[in-house]
Amino acid sequence: MYYTLPEDTVWTEVAPGNRRAVLSERPEMMLVAFRFEKGAVGALHSHPHTQASYVAEGAFDVTVDGVTTRLEAGSSFIVAPNLVHGVVALTPGLLIDTFTPRRDDFL
């Protein structure tokens, strides 16, 4: 599948105030949207995938490897494999994440 249209997007609740939608995927890469309500938490976690994230909307406190930085719309961050990371939404917000390889656990 080359294209994903908004009407085809399926949102899954991840945690209270946090939901995700797989936008596009192939075995070597995946694009995922995460929508957060104000105060929602993307709990600290790690995984073997490289992750690049773009703050499309809102403001977040982002923690990567024990260092927390406040990021707003237009900012981005990258997480190396197995580093502990997470976010707290300071406002309603949207993160666009790319994972390589694909996160099969999201399918």
MOPAC internal coordinates of N, CA, C and O (Angstrom, degrees):
PM7 1SCF
backbone

  N    0.0000 0     0.00 0     0.00 0    0    0    0
  C    1.4529 1     0.00 0     0.00 0    1    0    0
  C    1.5298 1   108.70 1     0.00 0    2    1    0
  O    1.2310 1   120.44 1   -54.87 1    3    2    1
  N    1.3207 1   116.77 1   125.13 1    3    2    1
  C    1.4565 1   121.09 1  -178.02 1    5    3    2
  C    1.5252 1   113.36 1   -92.52 1    6    5    3
  O    1.2310 1   120.42 1   153.41 1    7    6    5
  N    1.3213 1   116.80 1   -26.59 1    7    6    5
  C    1.4644 1   120.52 1  -171.96 1    9    7    6
  C    1.5244 1   110.63 1  -129.46 1   10    9    7
  O    1.2310 1   121.64 1   -33.56 1   11   10    9
  N    1.3280 1   114.47 1   146.44 1   11   10    9
  C    1.4580 1   120.94 1   170.71 1   13   11   10
  C    1.5201 1   107.19 1  -125.99 1   14   13   11
  O    1.2310 1   120.32 1   -55.27 1   15   14   13
  N    1.3033 1   117.00 1   124.73 1   15   14   13
  C    1.4604 1   122.74 1   179.97 1   17   15   14
  C    1.5256 1   109.63 1   -97.01 1   18   17   15
  O    1.2310 1   120.07 1   -29.26 1   19   18   17
  N    1.3357 1   117.47 1   150.74 1   19   18   17
  C    1.4738 1   119.68 1  -178.49 1   21   19   18
  C    1.5283 1   113.29 1   -52.82 1   22   21   19
  O    1.2310 1   120.04 1   141.43 1   23   22   21
  N    1.3083 1   117.53 1   -38.57 1   23   22   21
  C    1.4689 1   119.41 1  -177.94 1   25   23   22
  C    1.5339 1   112.62 1   -70.38 1   26   25   23
  O    1.2310 1   120.09 1   166.05 1   27   26   25
  N    1.3238 1   117.43 1   -13.95 1   27   26   25
  C    1.4602 1   121.53 1   178.27 1   29   27   26
  C    1.5247 1   113.09 1   -95.85 1   30   29   27
  O    1.2310 1   120.50 1   175.11 1   31   30   29
  N    1.3227 1   116.65 1    -4.89 1   31   30   29
  C    1.4579 1   121.04 1  -175.93 1   33   31   30
  C    1.5295 1   110.40 1   -71.96 1   34   33   31
  O    1.2310 1   120.74 1   -49.98 1   35   34   33
  N    1.3196 1   116.19 1   130.02 1   35   34   33
  C    1.4635 1   122.72 1   179.07 1   37   35   34
  C    1.5262 1   108.44 1  -110.68 1   38   37   35
  O    1.2310 1   120.42 1   -59.70 1   39   38   37
  N    1.3305 1   116.80 1   120.30 1   39   38   37
  C    1.4558 1   122.27 1   179.73 1   41   39   38
  C    1.5237 1   109.74 1   -96.39 1   42   41   39
  O    1.2310 1   120.93 1   -41.91 1   43   42   41
  N    1.3439 1   115.82 1   138.09 1   43   42   41
  C    1.4548 1   123.34 1   179.75 1   45   43   42
  C    1.5217 1   108.10 1  -122.58 1   46   45   43
  O    1.2310 1   120.12 1   -49.68 1   47   46   45
  N    1.3388 1   117.38 1   130.32 1   47   46   45
  C    1.4590 1   120.17 1   176.27 1   49   47   46
  C    1.5191 1   109.33 1   -71.01 1   50   49   47
  O    1.2310 1   121.09 1   -51.87 1   51   50   49
  N    1.3370 1   115.52 1   128.13 1   51   50   49
  C    1.4621 1   122.10 1  -178.74 1   53   51   50
  C    1.5303 1   110.25 1   -98.99 1   54   53   51
  O    1.2310 1   121.08 1   137.36 1   55   54   53
  N    1.3177 1   115.55 1   -42.64 1   55   54   53
  C    1.4631 1   124.14 1  -179.01 1   57   55   54
  C    1.5265 1   105.71 1  -159.14 1   58   57   55
  O    1.2310 1   119.65 1   -11.41 1   59   58   57
  N    1.3241 1   118.28 1   168.59 1   59   58   57
  C    1.4615 1   118.86 1   178.43 1   61   59   58
  C    1.5353 1   111.60 1   -54.34 1   62   61   59
  O    1.2310 1   121.01 1   -56.25 1   63   62   61
  N    1.3419 1   115.67 1   123.75 1   63   62   61
  C    1.4548 1   120.68 1   178.75 1   65   63   62
  C    1.5062 1   115.48 1    78.67 1   66   65   63
  O    1.2310 1   120.06 1  -170.37 1   67   66   65
  N    1.3263 1   117.50 1     9.63 1   67   66   65
  C    1.4642 1   121.65 1  -175.69 1   69   67   66
  C    1.5267 1   108.62 1  -138.67 1   70   69   67
  O    1.2310 1   120.81 1   -56.66 1   71   70   69
  N    1.3356 1   116.06 1   123.34 1   71   70   69
  C    1.4617 1   120.09 1   176.35 1   73   71   70
  C    1.5165 1   109.89 1  -136.08 1   74   73   71
  O    1.2310 1   120.79 1   -22.24 1   75   74   73
  N    1.3271 1   116.09 1   157.76 1   75   74   73
  C    1.4547 1   120.31 1  -177.08 1   77   75   74
  C    1.5213 1   110.05 1  -132.25 1   78   77   75
  O    1.2310 1   121.87 1   -22.77 1   79   78   77
  N    1.3404 1   114.03 1   157.23 1   79   78   77
  C    1.4623 1   121.69 1   175.05 1   81   79   78
  C    1.5156 1   108.26 1  -139.97 1   82   81   79
  O    1.2310 1   120.57 1   -53.22 1   83   82   81
  N    1.3272 1   116.51 1   126.78 1   83   82   81
  C    1.4585 1   120.94 1   173.34 1   85   83   82
  C    1.5252 1   106.32 1   -76.25 1   86   85   83
  O    1.2310 1   120.74 1   -60.00 1   87   86   85
  N    1.3253 1   116.19 1   120.00 1   87   86   85
  C    1.4641 1   120.94 1  -176.78 1   89   87   86
  C    1.5212 1   111.93 1   -90.46 1   90   89   87
  O    1.2310 1   120.86 1   135.76 1   91   90   89
  N    1.3219 1   115.95 1   -44.24 1   91   90   89
  C    1.4709 1   121.96 1   179.56 1   93   91   90
  C    1.5147 1   108.12 1  -154.13 1   94   93   91
  O    1.2310 1   120.98 1   -30.02 1   95   94   93
  N    1.3342 1   115.73 1   149.98 1   95   94   93
  C    1.4609 1   117.47 1   179.33 1   97   95   94
  C    1.5166 1   111.40 1  -158.94 1   98   97   95
  O    1.2310 1   122.81 1   -31.76 1   99   98   97
  N    1.3254 1   112.22 1   148.24 1   99   98   97
  C    1.4624 1   124.59 1   169.46 1  101   99   98
  C    1.5233 1   104.89 1  -142.50 1  102  101   99
  O    1.2310 1   119.22 1   -15.03 1  103  102  101
  N    1.3039 1   119.08 1   164.97 1  103  102  101
  C    1.4733 1   118.88 1  -178.28 1  105  103  102
  C    1.5307 1   113.74 1   -54.95 1  106  105  103
  O    1.2310 1   119.86 1   147.13 1  107  106  105
  N    1.3180 1   117.87 1   -32.87 1  107  106  105
  C    1.4646 1   119.79 1  -175.83 1  109  107  106
  C    1.5316 1   114.82 1   -90.10 1  110  109  107
  O    1.2310 1   119.99 1   171.09 1  111  110  109
  N    1.3557 1   117.62 1    -8.91 1  111  110  109
  C    1.4642 1   119.67 1  -177.22 1  113  111  110
  C    1.5202 1   110.59 1  -162.14 1  114  113  111
  O    1.2310 1   121.20 1   -27.75 1  115  114  113
  N    1.3451 1   115.31 1   152.25 1  115  114  113
  C    1.4644 1   120.80 1   179.45 1  117  115  114
  C    1.5206 1   109.70 1  -144.77 1  118  117  115
  O    1.2310 1   120.35 1   -39.09 1  119  118  117
  N    1.3318 1   116.94 1   140.91 1  119  118  117
  C    1.4607 1   124.05 1   176.19 1  121  119  118
  C    1.5239 1   107.79 1  -115.19 1  122  121  119
  O    1.2310 1   120.80 1   -54.56 1  123  122  121
  N    1.3485 1   116.07 1   125.44 1  123  122  121
  C    1.4631 1   121.46 1  -174.06 1  125  123  122
  C    1.5272 1   109.67 1  -134.52 1  126  125  123
  O    1.2310 1   120.59 1   -42.14 1  127  126  125
  N    1.3438 1   116.48 1   137.86 1  127  126  125
  C    1.4626 1   122.13 1   174.14 1  129  127  126
  C    1.5252 1   108.55 1  -101.02 1  130  129  127
  O    1.2310 1   120.60 1   -42.67 1  131  130  129
  N    1.3231 1   116.45 1   137.33 1  131  130  129
  C    1.4560 1   122.71 1   174.13 1  133  131  130
  C    1.5171 1   108.18 1  -121.83 1  134  133  131
  O    1.2310 1   120.23 1   -59.56 1  135  134  133
  N    1.3219 1   117.16 1   120.44 1  135  134  133
  C    1.4670 1   123.21 1   179.21 1  137  135  134
  C    1.5272 1   107.84 1  -103.92 1  138  137  135
  O    1.2310 1   120.70 1   -49.89 1  139  138  137
  N    1.3433 1   116.27 1   130.11 1  139  138  137
  C    1.4577 1   122.54 1  -178.07 1  141  139  138
  C    1.5176 1   111.20 1  -121.81 1  142  141  139
  O    1.2310 1   120.55 1   -40.55 1  143  142  141
  N    1.3238 1   116.56 1   139.45 1  143  142  141
  C    1.4451 1   121.88 1   167.19 1  145  143  142
  C    1.5296 1   107.70 1   -84.04 1  146  145  143
  O    1.2310 1   120.26 1   -20.44 1  147  146  145
  N    1.3209 1   117.10 1   159.56 1  147  146  145
  C    1.4616 1   121.03 1   177.52 1  149  147  146
  C    1.5281 1   109.47 1   -55.31 1  150  149  147
  O    1.2310 1   120.54 1   -49.36 1  151  150  149
  N    1.3264 1   116.58 1   130.64 1  151  150  149
  C    1.4555 1   122.52 1   177.98 1  153  151  150
  C    1.5139 1   114.65 1    87.55 1  154  153  151
  O    1.2310 1   119.97 1   170.61 1  155  154  153
  N    1.3279 1   117.67 1    -9.39 1  155  154  153
  C    1.4751 1   120.23 1   179.75 1  157  155  154
  C    1.5261 1   110.04 1   -68.00 1  158  157  155
  O    1.2310 1   121.64 1   -27.85 1  159  158  157
  N    1.3219 1   114.46 1   152.15 1  159  158  157
  C    1.4550 1   121.35 1  -174.92 1  161  159  158
  C    1.5274 1   110.20 1  -119.83 1  162  161  159
  O    1.2310 1   120.95 1   -47.88 1  163  162  161
  N    1.3161 1   115.79 1   132.12 1  163  162  161
  C    1.4579 1   122.18 1   164.50 1  165  163  162
  C    1.5157 1   104.57 1   -95.87 1  166  165  163
  O    1.2310 1   120.16 1   -81.78 1  167  166  165
  N    1.3254 1   117.29 1    98.22 1  167  166  165
  C    1.4594 1   123.06 1  -170.13 1  169  167  166
  C    1.5343 1   112.15 1   -55.85 1  170  169  167
  O    1.2310 1   121.04 1   -30.03 1  171  170  169
  N    1.3199 1   115.62 1   149.97 1  171  170  169
  C    1.4601 1   120.76 1   175.93 1  173  171  170
  C    1.5235 1   109.69 1   -57.28 1  174  173  171
  O    1.2310 1   120.94 1   -46.49 1  175  174  173
  N    1.3219 1   115.81 1   133.51 1  175  174  173
  C    1.4664 1   121.64 1  -177.76 1  177  175  174
  C    1.5250 1   108.67 1  -161.87 1  178  177  175
  O    1.2310 1   120.70 1    -6.85 1  179  178  177
  N    1.3131 1   116.27 1   173.15 1  179  178  177
  C    1.4658 1   121.28 1   173.88 1  181  179  178
  C    1.5192 1   108.09 1  -143.64 1  182  181  179
  O    1.2310 1   120.93 1   -18.59 1  183  182  181
  N    1.3143 1   115.83 1   161.41 1  183  182  181
  C    1.4687 1   122.55 1   177.90 1  185  183  182
  C    1.5239 1   107.81 1  -157.85 1  186  185  183
  O    1.2310 1   120.06 1   -17.00 1  187  186  185
  N    1.3203 1   117.49 1   163.00 1  187  186  185
  C    1.4660 1   120.44 1  -175.73 1  189  187  186
  C    1.5296 1   114.82 1   -80.74 1  190  189  187
  O    1.2310 1   120.11 1  -172.68 1  191  190  189
  N    1.3280 1   117.39 1     7.32 1  191  190  189
  C    1.4609 1   121.97 1  -177.32 1  193  191  190
  C    1.5233 1   110.79 1   -95.34 1  194  193  191
  O    1.2310 1   120.04 1   -32.13 1  195  194  193
  N    1.3221 1   117.53 1   147.87 1  195  194  193
  C    1.4563 1   121.08 1   166.48 1  197  195  194
  C    1.5247 1   106.57 1   -77.76 1  198  197  195
  O    1.2310 1   120.50 1   -42.57 1  199  198  197
  N    1.3292 1   116.66 1   137.43 1  199  198  197
  C    1.4657 1   122.01 1  -177.91 1  201  199  198
  C    1.5143 1   109.41 1  -128.05 1  202  201  199
  O    1.2310 1   120.50 1   -50.84 1  203  202  201
  N    1.3215 1   116.66 1   129.16 1  203  202  201
  C    1.4613 1   122.83 1   171.02 1  205  203  202
  C    1.5195 1   106.60 1  -116.82 1  206  205  203
  O    1.2310 1   120.37 1   -49.29 1  207  206  205
  N    1.3359 1   116.90 1   130.71 1  207  206  205
  C    1.4629 1   121.71 1  -174.79 1  209  207  206
  C    1.5170 1   111.03 1  -126.77 1  210  209  207
  O    1.2310 1   121.60 1   -39.81 1  211  210  209
  N    1.3389 1   114.55 1   140.19 1  211  210  209
  C    1.4638 1   122.81 1   178.10 1  213  211  210
  C    1.5244 1   108.50 1  -118.89 1  214  213  211
  O    1.2310 1   120.43 1   -51.39 1  215  214  213
  N    1.3298 1   116.78 1   128.61 1  215  214  213
  C    1.4563 1   121.27 1   177.04 1  217  215  214
  C    1.5319 1   107.00 1   -84.00 1  218  217  215
  O    1.2310 1   120.75 1   -78.82 1  219  218  217
  N    1.3324 1   116.17 1   101.18 1  219  218  217
  C    1.4635 1   121.45 1  -177.06 1  221  219  218
  C    1.5240 1   111.91 1   -81.96 1  222  221  219
  O    1.2310 1   120.52 1   146.74 1  223  222  221
  N    1.3302 1   116.61 1   -33.26 1  223  222  221
  C    1.4659 1   122.11 1   179.79 1  225  223  222
  C    1.5139 1   108.76 1  -147.25 1  226  225  223
  O    1.2310 1   120.57 1   -32.11 1  227  226  225
  N    1.3306 1   116.51 1   147.89 1  227  226  225
  C    1.4532 1   121.43 1   170.80 1  229  227  226
  C    1.5086 1   114.97 1    86.26 1  230  229  227
  O    1.2310 1   121.87 1    14.37 1  231  230  229
  N    1.3441 1   114.03 1  -165.63 1  231  230  229
  C    1.4654 1   122.44 1  -179.30 1  233  231  230
  C    1.5206 1   108.54 1  -138.03 1  234  233  231
  O    1.2310 1   120.92 1   -39.41 1  235  234  233
  N    1.3308 1   115.85 1   140.59 1  235  234  233
  C    1.4582 1   122.39 1  -176.22 1  237  235  234
  C    1.5156 1   110.29 1  -136.93 1  238  237  235
  O    1.2310 1   120.52 1   -33.94 1  239  238  237
  N    1.3330 1   116.61 1   146.06 1  239  238  237
  C    1.4539 1   121.58 1   161.29 1  241  239  238
  C    1.5186 1   105.38 1   -90.27 1  242  241  239
  O    1.2310 1   120.80 1   -62.50 1  243  242  241
  N    1.3252 1   116.08 1   117.50 1  243  242  241
  C    1.4645 1   122.43 1  -175.73 1  245  243  242
  C    1.5239 1   108.02 1  -110.79 1  246  245  243
  O    1.2310 1   120.73 1   -52.62 1  247  246  245
  N    1.3187 1   116.21 1   127.38 1  247  246  245
  C    1.4627 1   121.86 1   177.73 1  249  247  246
  C    1.5221 1   108.85 1  -112.63 1  250  249  247
  O    1.2310 1   120.81 1   -54.47 1  251  250  249
  N    1.3299 1   116.06 1   125.53 1  251  250  249
  C    1.4605 1   122.43 1   175.24 1  253  251  250
  C    1.5246 1   107.07 1  -132.16 1  254  253  251
  O    1.2310 1   120.72 1   -59.15 1  255  254  253
  N    1.3192 1   116.23 1   120.85 1  255  254  253
  C    1.4645 1   122.34 1   176.87 1  257  255  254
  C    1.5313 1   111.42 1    55.05 1  258  257  255
  O    1.2310 1   120.66 1  -138.56 1  259  258  257
  N    1.3419 1   116.34 1    41.44 1  259  258  257
  C    1.4581 1   121.60 1   175.87 1  261  259  258
  C    1.5115 1   116.30 1    84.25 1  262  261  259
  O    1.2310 1   119.50 1   177.18 1  263  262  261
  N    1.3243 1   118.55 1    -2.82 1  263  262  261
  C    1.4616 1   122.55 1  -179.86 1  265  263  262
  C    1.5290 1   108.94 1  -108.64 1  266  265  263
  O    1.2310 1   120.52 1   -55.49 1  267  266  265
  N    1.3371 1   116.62 1   124.51 1  267  266  265
  C    1.4625 1   121.60 1  -178.74 1  269  267  266
  C    1.5180 1   109.71 1  -105.56 1  270  269  267
  O    1.2310 1   121.09 1   -46.96 1  271  270  269
  N    1.3365 1   115.51 1   133.04 1  271  270  269
  C    1.4634 1   123.13 1   179.65 1  273  271  270
  C    1.5221 1   108.63 1  -134.17 1  274  273  271
  O    1.2310 1   120.31 1   -40.32 1  275  274  273
  N    1.3034 1   117.01 1   139.68 1  275  274  273
  C    1.4667 1   121.74 1   176.08 1  277  275  274
  C    1.5226 1   108.72 1   -85.05 1  278  277  275
  O    1.2310 1   120.64 1   -56.25 1  279  278  277
  N    1.3365 1   116.38 1   123.75 1  279  278  277
  C    1.4631 1   122.28 1  -179.78 1  281  279  278
  C    1.5272 1   109.62 1  -122.97 1  282  281  279
  O    1.2310 1   120.89 1   -38.87 1  283  282  281
  N    1.3282 1   115.90 1   141.13 1  283  282  281
  C    1.4575 1   122.02 1   178.33 1  285  283  282
  C    1.5143 1   109.84 1  -119.60 1  286  285  283
  O    1.2310 1   120.92 1    -5.80 1  287  286  285
  N    1.3269 1   115.84 1   174.20 1  287  286  285
  C    1.4643 1   122.23 1  -178.33 1  289  287  286
  C    1.5262 1   110.73 1   -48.03 1  290  289  287
  O    1.2310 1   121.10 1   -45.77 1  291  290  289
  N    1.3152 1   115.50 1   134.23 1  291  290  289
  C    1.4559 1   122.44 1  -178.28 1  293  291  290
  C    1.5172 1   113.43 1    97.33 1  294  293  291
  O    1.2310 1   120.24 1   167.62 1  295  294  293
  N    1.3320 1   117.14 1   -12.38 1  295  294  293
  C    1.4712 1   122.03 1   178.56 1  297  295  294
  C    1.5232 1   109.84 1   -87.15 1  298  297  295
  O    1.2310 1   121.27 1   -14.55 1  299  298  297
  N    1.3156 1   115.17 1   165.45 1  299  298  297
  C    1.4606 1   120.34 1   176.32 1  301  299  298
  C    1.5166 1   109.32 1  -147.41 1  302  301  299
  O    1.2310 1   121.64 1   -14.45 1  303  302  301
  N    1.3364 1   114.46 1   165.55 1  303  302  301
  C    1.4662 1   120.03 1   174.98 1  305  303  302
  C    1.5187 1   108.52 1  -151.74 1  306  305  303
  O    1.2310 1   121.25 1   -19.61 1  307  306  305
  N    1.3260 1   115.21 1   160.39 1  307  306  305
  C    1.4588 1   121.13 1   179.62 1  309  307  306
  C    1.5204 1   108.58 1  -130.12 1  310  309  307
  O    1.2310 1   121.09 1   -36.43 1  311  310  309
  N    1.3317 1   115.52 1   143.57 1  311  310  309
  C    1.4624 1   122.03 1  -177.92 1  313  311  310
  C    1.5242 1   108.27 1  -124.60 1  314  313  311
  O    1.2310 1   120.75 1   -58.59 1  315  314  313
  N    1.3107 1   116.16 1   121.41 1  315  314  313
  C    1.4608 1   121.14 1   176.55 1  317  315  314
  C    1.5274 1   109.66 1   -71.59 1  318  317  315
  O    1.2310 1   119.86 1   -22.11 1  319  318  317
  N    1.3190 1   117.87 1   157.89 1  319  318  317
  C    1.4628 1   120.80 1   179.54 1  321  319  318
  C    1.5271 1   111.81 1   -53.27 1  322  321  319
  O    1.2310 1   121.51 1   -41.71 1  323  322  321
  N    1.3237 1   114.72 1   138.29 1  323  322  321
  C    1.4630 1   125.30 1   172.74 1  325  323  322
  C    1.5248 1   115.33 1    71.32 1  326  325  323
  O    1.2310 1   118.93 1  -175.28 1  327  326  325
  N    1.3319 1   119.65 1     4.72 1  327  326  325
  C    1.4659 1   120.18 1   174.71 1  329  327  326
  C    1.5291 1   109.24 1   -78.86 1  330  329  327
  O    1.2310 1   120.65 1   -39.82 1  331  330  329
  N    1.3191 1   116.35 1   140.18 1  331  330  329
  C    1.4602 1   121.36 1   177.03 1  333  331  330
  C    1.5260 1   108.31 1   -75.46 1  334  333  331
  O    1.2310 1   120.94 1   -48.10 1  335  334  333
  N    1.3469 1   115.80 1   131.90 1  335  334  333
  C    1.4587 1   121.23 1  -177.93 1  337  335  334
  C    1.5189 1   110.58 1  -153.08 1  338  337  335
  O    1.2310 1   120.65 1   -19.62 1  339  338  337
  N    1.3298 1   116.36 1   160.38 1  339  338  337
  C    1.4575 1   122.64 1   178.40 1  341  339  338
  C    1.5077 1   109.81 1  -174.65 1  342  341  339
  O    1.2310 1   120.83 1    -6.53 1  343  342  341
  N    1.3368 1   116.02 1   173.47 1  343  342  341
  C    1.4576 1   121.09 1  -178.12 1  345  343  342
  C    1.5239 1   110.37 1  -139.32 1  346  345  343
  O    1.2310 1   121.54 1   -22.32 1  347  346  345
  N    1.3472 1   114.67 1   157.68 1  347  346  345
  C    1.4609 1   122.94 1   168.76 1  349  347  346
  C    1.5176 1   106.04 1  -128.44 1  350  349  347
  O    1.2310 1   120.53 1   -52.83 1  351  350  349
  N    1.3428 1   116.59 1   127.17 1  351  350  349
  C    1.4614 1   121.40 1  -179.76 1  353  351  350
  C    1.5264 1   109.47 1   -80.96 1  354  353  351
  O    1.2310 1   120.34 1   -62.23 1  355  354  353
  N    1.3245 1   116.96 1   117.77 1  355  354  353
  C    1.4578 1   122.13 1   178.29 1  357  355  354
  C    1.5240 1   110.88 1   -83.34 1  358  357  355
  O    1.2310 1   120.84 1   158.06 1  359  358  357
  N    1.3270 1   116.00 1   -21.94 1  359  358  357
  C    1.4599 1   124.44 1   176.71 1  361  359  358
  C    1.5297 1   106.03 1  -141.29 1  362  361  359
  O    1.2310 1   119.24 1    -9.30 1  363  362  361
  N    1.3170 1   119.05 1   170.70 1  363  362  361
  C    1.4604 1   117.33 1   168.93 1  365  363  362
  C    1.5265 1   108.14 1   -57.03 1  366  365  363
  O    1.2310 1   120.11 1   -38.64 1  367  366  365
  N    1.3298 1   117.40 1   141.36 1  367  366  365
  C    1.4560 1   117.83 1  -175.22 1  369  367  366
  C    1.5169 1   113.89 1  -157.25 1  370  369  367
  O    1.2310 1   121.97 1    -9.48 1  371  370  369
  N    1.3331 1   113.84 1   170.52 1  371  370  369
  C    1.4636 1   122.06 1  -179.15 1  373  371  370
  C    1.5196 1   108.82 1  -138.60 1  374  373  371
  O    1.2310 1   120.95 1   -55.53 1  375  374  373
  N    1.3322 1   115.80 1   124.47 1  375  374  373
  C    1.4570 1   122.02 1   173.12 1  377  375  374
  C    1.5179 1   108.50 1  -108.56 1  378  377  375
  O    1.2310 1   120.62 1   -40.73 1  379  378  377
  N    1.3202 1   116.41 1   139.27 1  379  378  377
  C    1.4573 1   122.60 1   173.07 1  381  379  378
  C    1.5236 1   106.20 1  -111.87 1  382  381  379
  O    1.2310 1   120.81 1   -65.19 1  383  382  381
  N    1.3307 1   116.06 1   114.81 1  383  382  381
  C    1.4615 1   122.25 1  -174.85 1  385  383  382
  C    1.5232 1   110.68 1  -111.28 1  386  385  383
  O    1.2310 1   121.38 1   -40.03 1  387  386  385
  N    1.3211 1   114.97 1   139.97 1  387  386  385
  C    1.4561 1   121.89 1   172.03 1  389  387  386
  C    1.5193 1   107.44 1  -116.21 1  390  389  387
  O    1.2310 1   121.05 1   -47.68 1  391  390  389
  N    1.3284 1   115.60 1   132.32 1  391  390  389
  C    1.4592 1   121.73 1   178.99 1  393  391  390
  C    1.5183 1   109.48 1  -120.20 1  394  393  391
  O    1.2310 1   121.32 1   -41.01 1  395  394  393
  N    1.3332 1   115.09 1   138.99 1  395  394  393
  C    1.4492 1   119.76 1   172.61 1  397  395  394
  C    1.5244 1   108.29 1  -135.98 1  398  397  395
  O    1.2310 1   119.13 1   -53.28 1  399  398  397
  N    1.3122 1   119.26 1   126.72 1  399  398  397
  C    1.4633 1   125.19 1    -7.64 1  401  399  398
  C    1.5234 1   110.77 1   -70.42 1  402  401  399
  O    1.2310 1   120.41 1     3.39 1  403  402  401
  N    1.3165 1   116.82 1  -176.61 1  403  402  401
  C    1.4623 1   123.90 1  -179.94 1  405  403  402
  C    1.5256 1   110.98 1   -56.17 1  406  405  403
  O    1.2310 1   120.88 1   -35.46 1  407  406  405
  N    1.3408 1   115.93 1   144.54 1  407  406  405
  C    1.4574 1   122.71 1   172.68 1  409  407  406
  C    1.5289 1   108.75 1   -85.11 1  410  409  407
  O    1.2310 1   120.07 1   -88.55 1  411  410  409
  N    1.3065 1   117.47 1    91.45 1  411  410  409
  C    1.4658 1   120.65 1  -178.76 1  413  411  410
  C    1.5142 1   111.81 1   -61.29 1  414  413  411
  O    1.2310 1   119.79 1   153.53 1  415  414  413
  N    1.3517 1   118.02 1   -26.47 1  415  414  413
  C    1.4532 1   120.39 1   178.87 1  417  415  414
  C    1.5290 1   112.78 1   -67.50 1  418  417  415
  O    1.2310 1   119.72 1   167.62 1  419  418  417
  N    1.3324 1   118.13 1   -12.38 1  419  418  417
  C    1.4693 1   121.96 1   177.61 1  421  419  418
  C    1.5252 1   111.91 1   -88.90 1  422  421  419
  O    1.2310 1   119.82 1   169.52 1  423  422  421
  N    1.3108 1   117.94 1   -10.48 1  423  422  421
  C    1.4665 1   120.82 1  -176.42 1  425  423  422
  C    1.5234 1   110.82 1   -89.65 1  426  425  423
  O    1.2310 1   120.10 1   180.00 1  427  426  425

